[in-house]
Every structure is written in C-alpha cells, then in structure tokens.
Amino acid sequence: NFYLNMVKVGEETGKLNEIFLNLAEYLDRQYALTSKTKNALIYPAFVIVTFFVVMGLMFVVVIPKLYAIILDSGQPVPFFTSVIIALSTFFVNYGFFVIVFLVLVGVWIWRLSKTESGKIYLDKTRLSVPYVGDVYKQLYLSRIADNMDTMLSAGVPILRVIDLTSDVVGGHVYQELLKEVADNVKSGMTLSVAFEKYHDEIPAIMVQMIKVGEETGSLGTILKTIATFYKREVDNAVDTLVGLIEPVMIVVLGLGVGILLVSILMPIYNMAGSIS
C-alpha cells in the first residue's frame, strides 16, 4: 500500500519520476538501516552457538570419560568437581529431553508469533529487554519518521500517511500506536499532541520537534532530521553492542571451558601426584 499510494500520487501530480527517485532512496536508507543491524549480530550469534556446542560436547563426551578415570582412582572428589559431574550425568541421561523441551519452546514461540496477540506480546517483550529494546525503539522511530517524510514530501494527506506508516513500521506495538494516533488526528488533534500521549514509546524531543515543524510549516524537513538522527543512534548503538558482546562472550567461553577443565583435571593431577 505504501508504494502503491506513492505511485498514485506521482501519477496525479505528474511527478512520477521524482516519486520513483524518492522510493529508490527510501529503499536504500531502509536497507542500510536494517541490514547493518542484522549483519552486525551474526558474529555474536556464532560465538554464542559455539559456546553452547563446546559446553555440550564437554558435558556429554569429555567429562564422562574423565569421571571414569577419577572413580577408578578412588581419590576423594572435590565439591566443584562433584557439581560438574552431576551436571554431566544429568545431560547424558536427560539431554534428549532437554533438546525436545527447547524444540517445543521454539515451536510455541513460532505459533505465538502467528497470532495477533502473540505478536504484540513478543514485541513488548523485545522492547523491554535492556539496551536491545532501546535499539529496536530507535529503529522504529527512524522508520516512522522516514516513512512520514517520504510520503508528506510526495503530497500524501497526513491521515493516509499515518495509516500507511502503521502498515510498514514493523513493530506491532508501534503499529497499534499509530492506528490510535490516526484516530486522534481524525478527531481534530495535531500530530504532536496525538504523539504526546505515548511518552513511553515516543520521546519528548521527537514530540517537540514535530510541534515546531507543524508551527513553522516544515514538518517534512523536521521528520527527515529526526529520521537521520535516529538512524545514526541505531548505528552507534549496534556498534557499541557488538563491540561489547564480542569480548564478553569470548571471556565467558574461556572461563566456562577453563572452569570445567580445572574442576575435572585437578583430581587427575592429584591422582598422578599420589602415584609418584
């Protein structure tokens, strides 16, 4: 609907070439915004998956063999070693059920994401995660401002702009918010006053800038400034998040493997010392 309405406006105003140029630039901005976020998280996701794979192999393959050596030696087992061995025994005996449980949780989340209430619940949960929620919030705000600027510049009426933006914003929390904003604007409110009611989702600075745009007749320019600002904020937040995740996960992975090895190998070293 967003693209169709833009083309329709271009046909009616005789500015179809300008509309296509605006749409091309819009697609380029949206691609740059979302692709960087996705690509930046590939390496941290790889490190996290590697961490769980290594831990799983240690608990299921390596530790049981070392535990057999410790039992044969008759040496007393330290407390931490007992804890690690108990965890290893649990995963060896019940690991299949753990995997089945995780698969069922994944299926439940997938089915939940197919319902309207489930989509809203998952979106609220995502926005409530510390720091990550802020990144998504800035992403949605940038997308809202960019969409509205593109359509207002093309001459699309404000109510139609809000309706179409709600369809393409991507987040169901903001989608419902924009539908309510459209109803409020239809009843006579200005856009800034309608946005002001949602202080948790719409920052005060954005409301004030939109108000200035309405008063000066330069709402499109203000929205473009807002979109650029939040795009830059998303870029900076993603860079910071990735820069933080990488060393933290590497340290956690190293500590996890190190603790496992020390807990298991220490009794073996003691056994070797007693033999000598």
TASULGI-V107325 format. One record per residue. N is the residue number from 1. D_FIRST is the distance of its C-alpha to the first C-alpha in whole Angstrom. Layout:
# TASULGI-V107325
n:N d_first:D_FIRST
n:N d_first:D_FIRST
This chain:
# TASULGI-V107325
n:1 d_first:0
n:2 d_first:4
n:3 d_first:6
n:4 d_first:5
n:5 d_first:6
n:6 d_first:8
n:7 d_first:10
n:8 d_first:10
n:9 d_first:12
n:10 d_first:14
n:11 d_first:15
n:12 d_first:16
n:13 d_first:18
n:14 d_first:20
n:15 d_first:19
n:16 d_first:16
n:17 d_first:19
n:18 d_first:18
n:19 d_first:14
n:20 d_first:15
n:21 d_first:18
n:22 d_first:16
n:23 d_first:13
n:24 d_first:16
n:25 d_first:18
n:26 d_first:15
n:27 d_first:15
n:28 d_first:18
n:29 d_first:19
n:30 d_first:17
n:31 d_first:19
n:32 d_first:22
n:33 d_first:21
n:34 d_first:20
n:35 d_first:23
n:36 d_first:26
n:37 d_first:25
n:38 d_first:25
n:39 d_first:28
n:40 d_first:30
n:41 d_first:31
n:42 d_first:32
n:43 d_first:35
n:44 d_first:36
n:45 d_first:34
n:46 d_first:37
n:47 d_first:40
n:48 d_first:39
n:49 d_first:39
n:50 d_first:42
n:51 d_first:44
n:52 d_first:43
n:53 d_first:44
n:54 d_first:47
n:55 d_first:48
n:56 d_first:48
n:57 d_first:50
n:58 d_first:53
n:59 d_first:53
n:60 d_first:53
n:61 d_first:55
n:62 d_first:57
n:63 d_first:58
n:64 d_first:59
n:65 d_first:62
n:66 d_first:63
n:67 d_first:63
n:68 d_first:66
n:69 d_first:68
n:70 d_first:68
n:71 d_first:69
n:72 d_first:72
n:73 d_first:73
n:74 d_first:74
n:75 d_first:73
n:76 d_first:72
n:77 d_first:68
n:78 d_first:66
n:79 d_first:64
n:80 d_first:61
n:81 d_first:62
n:82 d_first:62
n:83 d_first:58
n:84 d_first:57
n:85 d_first:59
n:86 d_first:58
n:87 d_first:54
n:88 d_first:55
n:89 d_first:57
n:90 d_first:54
n:91 d_first:51
n:92 d_first:53
n:93 d_first:54
n:94 d_first:51
n:95 d_first:48
n:96 d_first:47
n:97 d_first:46
n:98 d_first:44
n:99 d_first:42
n:100 d_first:41
n:101 d_first:41
n:102 d_first:38
n:103 d_first:36
n:104 d_first:36
n:105 d_first:35
n:106 d_first:32
n:107 d_first:31
n:108 d_first:31
n:109 d_first:29
n:110 d_first:26
n:111 d_first:27
n:112 d_first:26
n:113 d_first:23
n:114 d_first:22
n:115 d_first:22
n:116 d_first:20
n:117 d_first:23
n:118 d_first:24
n:119 d_first:21
n:120 d_first:22
n:121 d_first:26
n:122 d_first:25
n:123 d_first:23
n:124 d_first:26
n:125 d_first:28
n:126 d_first:27
n:127 d_first:26
n:128 d_first:30
n:129 d_first:32
n:130 d_first:34
n:131 d_first:32
n:132 d_first:30
n:133 d_first:28
n:134 d_first:28
n:135 d_first:27
n:136 d_first:24
n:137 d_first:24
n:138 d_first:24
n:139 d_first:21
n:140 d_first:19
n:141 d_first:20
n:142 d_first:20
n:143 d_first:16
n:144 d_first:15
n:145 d_first:17
n:146 d_first:16
n:147 d_first:12
n:148 d_first:14
n:149 d_first:16
n:150 d_first:14
n:151 d_first:12
n:152 d_first:15
n:153 d_first:17
n:154 d_first:15
n:155 d_first:15
n:156 d_first:12
n:157 d_first:14
n:158 d_first:15
n:159 d_first:14
n:160 d_first:10
n:161 d_first:11
n:162 d_first:12
n:163 d_first:10
n:164 d_first:7
n:165 d_first:10
n:166 d_first:11
n:167 d_first:8
n:168 d_first:9
n:169 d_first:13
n:170 d_first:14
n:171 d_first:17
n:172 d_first:17
n:173 d_first:20
n:174 d_first:18
n:175 d_first:15
n:176 d_first:17
n:177 d_first:19
n:178 d_first:16
n:179 d_first:15
n:180 d_first:19
n:181 d_first:19
n:182 d_first:16
n:183 d_first:19
n:184 d_first:22
n:185 d_first:20
n:186 d_first:20
n:187 d_first:23
n:188 d_first:25
n:189 d_first:25
n:190 d_first:24
n:191 d_first:21
n:192 d_first:24
n:193 d_first:26
n:194 d_first:23
n:195 d_first:23
n:196 d_first:27
n:197 d_first:27
n:198 d_first:26
n:199 d_first:28
n:200 d_first:28
n:201 d_first:25
n:202 d_first:24
n:203 d_first:28
n:204 d_first:30
n:205 d_first:30
n:206 d_first:26
n:207 d_first:26
n:208 d_first:29
n:209 d_first:27
n:210 d_first:24
n:211 d_first:27
n:212 d_first:29
n:213 d_first:26
n:214 d_first:26
n:215 d_first:29
n:216 d_first:29
n:217 d_first:26
n:218 d_first:25
n:219 d_first:22
n:220 d_first:20
n:221 d_first:23
n:222 d_first:24
n:223 d_first:21
n:224 d_first:21
n:225 d_first:25
n:226 d_first:23
n:227 d_first:21
n:228 d_first:24
n:229 d_first:26
n:230 d_first:25
n:231 d_first:24
n:232 d_first:27
n:233 d_first:28
n:234 d_first:26
n:235 d_first:28
n:236 d_first:31
n:237 d_first:31
n:238 d_first:30
n:239 d_first:33
n:240 d_first:35
n:241 d_first:34
n:242 d_first:35
n:243 d_first:38
n:244 d_first:39
n:245 d_first:38
n:246 d_first:40
n:247 d_first:44
n:248 d_first:43
n:249 d_first:42
n:250 d_first:45
n:251 d_first:48
n:252 d_first:47
n:253 d_first:47
n:254 d_first:50
n:255 d_first:52
n:256 d_first:51
n:257 d_first:52
n:258 d_first:55
n:259 d_first:56
n:260 d_first:56
n:261 d_first:58
n:262 d_first:61
n:263 d_first:61
n:264 d_first:62
n:265 d_first:64
n:266 d_first:66
n:267 d_first:68
n:268 d_first:68
n:269 d_first:70
n:270 d_first:72
n:271 d_first:73
n:272 d_first:74
n:273 d_first:76
n:274 d_first:78
n:275 d_first:79
n:276 d_first:80
